[in-house]
Amino acid sequence: MALADPVRRDLLRRLAAGPARVADLAAPHPISRPAISKHLRILTEVGLTAAQDHGRERHYRLLPGGLAPIADLIDELSPRPPFAESALDGLDLEVRRTVREHVGEQTPRTSPHATEETA
């Protein structure tokens, strides 16, 4: 699988920030430029990146649409709550209202006719 290799995952992370030259992508890795090019070729073959030649340099960019099948699979495999999150909105509103009322009940009320001793 193309994403199983940590170097390829790092290359995708770097390309998420924008297009880059092979030389720039290879710089932080302890492997050769040809090895990085091989990784990039694999990512291109599976539709995650695209390459464009600029003179003697090759620039790679991320193809966000290539990640859609992976995102779909993750969504499919991820556990979901047994209810929609929006169902909690009403509960949140009710809790806030109850807290506001409870705080209001605990505030000492003074009568306009109260003396200093009874207040």
N, C-alpha and C positions, 0 to 999 in steps of 0.2 A: 504494500500500500504506500502511496506517495507521501502521506503525512506521517508515516511511522518513523521516519528518520529525523532526528533533532536538528540536523543542519538544514533540511528542507523547511521545517517549521520556522526556524529562525529566518530563513530567506523570505518566507511569506510575511513574517512580522515586519521585517525591514521594508519590504515592498508595499506594505499597507500604508507606510508614511509617504510613498510616492515612488515614481520610476527611478531606477538606479542603473549605473553601469556595472558590468561584471566585476571590474577592478574594485569598485567601491563595495560591492557585496562580498567579495573574497577577502578584503582586508582584515576583518576581525577573526577570520577562521584560520586555524593552523594547517589547512590543507591547500593544495595548489589551485590555481585558477582553472586549469582543465577539470579538476574534480568538482569545483563549484559549477562550472559550465555543464557538467554532466547532470548534476542535481537540478539545475535550472531547465535543462532539456526535458527531464522527467516531469517536472512541474508543468511545463508547456504542453507536453504530450497528453496529460490528463486534464488540460483545460483550466489550470489555475493561474497561469501566467502567459504573457505574450511577449515576444521579442521584436525589436525593431532595430535595424542597422542604421547607425549614424557614422558614415565614413568607415573607419576601421574599428569602431567601437560598437558593441551591442548593448542596447538598453532594454531592461526588462521592466514590466509593469504587472501589477496584480489584476486579475480578471475577477471582480467581485461576483459575477454571475456563476463562476466556477465553484464557488463555495456553497451555492444554494442546495445542491443535493446533500452535502454534509450537514448543513443546518437543518434540513428536513429530517434527516436520519436522527440527529441529536434530539430534535423536538419529539419525534416518534418514540424514542427510547427513554426520554426523561419522564419521571413520574409527575403526574398532575394532581393537584388537589381535587377532592371529590365535588367541589363546587367552584363556581366562577369567583374570581377575586372581587368583582363588583358587588357580590352579595354581601361583602363585609362593609360596604359603604354605609348602609342603613344602620348597622350595628354601631359603627364608629359615631355616627350622628347621635344615636340614642344614648351612648355612654357619655358623650360630651354634655348633652342636655341634662342628664341625671346628675353628673358631677356639678354642673353649674347650679342646679336647684339645691343640691345637698349643701354646697358651700354657702348658698344664700340663707338656708335654714339655720346654720350654725353661727351666723353673724349676729351678735347681740343687738337687739332692737331697743331703742329708748323711746319712751313716751315723751311728748312735748311737755307733759305736766310732771315728769319725774323730778324728784329732788336729788340732791347730790348723794344722799345716803342710799337711795334705792337704785340709782343709776349705775 
